[in-house]
Amino acid sequence: MRAIVLSRVGGPEELQLQEVPDPPFGPSDVLVRVKAEGVCGRDLIDRRGGFRSLKLPVILGHEFAGEVVEVGSQVSDLAPGDRVANLLRLSCGSCRACLRGDTPVCEKRWQSFGQTVDGGYAELVVAPASALVKVPPQVSNIEAASVACTFGVALRALRSVGRVTLGDQLLITGASGGVGMAAIQIARALGARVLAATSSEAKRQALFDAGADEVLVDAEGSLHDKVRSLVEDGVDAVLELTGSPTFTSSLRSLRNGGRLVLVGNILADSIKINPGAVILYGYAILGSAGCTRSDLEDAFSMIASKKLRVVLHRVLPLEQAAEAHKVMAERGAIGRLILTP
């Protein structure tokens, strides 16, 4: 099969299209023919070597959609021809986190597609049946490949972790990316007033079109001043999708007792925090990663019923993976980039 293989960390030029053997699979696994693969900021961090758990060589890609080709002998809930998309992480199902339904922070089975196991930048991918969710017929493969790491992640971060609710004032940083565009729609559905932040004036209208109540364009690091000019006491919550470039401003944008949900850190840089301010103002800093099966199923249901809309920037062939990474690195995408084998 054809696949984009990363043999050493570095720039986009390290993404090499190669012929590799079809992947083997075990009794609890499913062989999936990839129809579409989402590209996001985490792929860029993987490519640059930002995670110590990265195995090399590796086939990148942590969000894919496709059609079941073959199933292992122990798989009973999926069959050849089923359309599926993947959960971003694999879980054991038996640890304390899994038993309470918090599978993205599984304590025993740390595996991640495109990082510790091969991902979806390929014609075929193997996944445990437990890591796959059926795709509704109303949702296309192109759309399905961008749901887990956008709507699924945003739904978990806002609904379960950040507990955003009716009447909340919410700031979203990096709002023009795939997760941001999904988060705007979900936050509105939860009843929040959305302040969407971007560094590009050219993306302003797209954010309004996605449902933002206010759009804040900031490339100078003064985002908190702009937030405070609109919400004097500060926002109830921040969905931090950018990480180190905006973290300090996001914290300063919160009201006393406000909540910051940290989902992304695009540069993988360390962040300095003043513990005194966190203590004095009662800030809650919460991490959120991935999504549960119910999050992804709920997201698919809302997309199928047209309550949410997938925002796509561009669809490229698999061999142009390097180009997709360049567009992402230049922050030129509004919504999701998709690769198709």
PyMOL commands that set and color helices and strands:
alter all, ss='L'
color gray80, all
select helices_A, chain A and resi 12-14+41-48+96-99+103-105+129-131+141-144+148-161+178-189+201-210+223-230+247-252+275-281+293-304+318-329
alter helices_A, ss='H'
color red, helices_A
select strands_A, chain A and resi 2-6+15-19+29-39+58-59+64-71+83-86+89-90+111-112+124-128+132-134+169-172+193-198+214-217+235-240+254-262+284-287+312-317+336-340
alter strands_A, ss='S'
color yellow, strands_A
deselect
rebuild
show_as cartoon
